[in-house]
């Protein structure tokens, strides 16, 4: 049976894509064949082969088996706006069945799938569709990426509360360095460790041009969780 996890963030720009790609690097280095998935992406570029999203392409670059783009990112939208608005503008309704089919196709060639969400946990996917619906449909535990900056305690604790209130499992969290000038960084990390009620899987430092393969040792704790 394939295993999978859903990576969400405290908000847009928290570092989800880097964390997801680094998790892929950890899993593939440990001997598991793992692939990434970005079911819904806005802010995509027009290319000769269609709309392409940089985050989805980063996941493909660190996935085993060169998965097809259509399976990694079944819903791609050009405008860099909330996905339910981008979908409405495009005249498209985001459908769980299409995501489930892409997930199943992706899962046939790997042992683990790292699914990256869009924006923060409460970013809608449609008029009545939320990311929690996707997580429940695919039976995915959740990893929360906390962008380390002023306000992260509030964002992280509210996100954790919402994830659990939606009936999802918060399996762990990853801290992501997004503000090099953050005051009392270690004290904030200590507060998160004390109050989130889930294991910290690692701290990703800020880097101007981060390489998930190089950062993989920072998420050593994730290897034990995800291979369990």
Secondary structure, DSSP 8 states (H G I E B T S, - for coil): --EEEEEEESSTTSSHHHHHHHHHHHHHHTT--EEEE-SEE-S-EEETTEEE-HHHHHHHHTSTT---HHHH-SEE-SSSS-HHHHHHHTT----HHHHHHHHHHHHTT-SEEEEEEEEETT--SSSS--HHHHHHHHT-EEEEEEEESTTHHHHHHHHHHHHHHTT--EEEEEEEE--TT-TTHHHHHHHHHHHS-S-EEEEE---TT--HHHHGGGGHHHHHHHH-
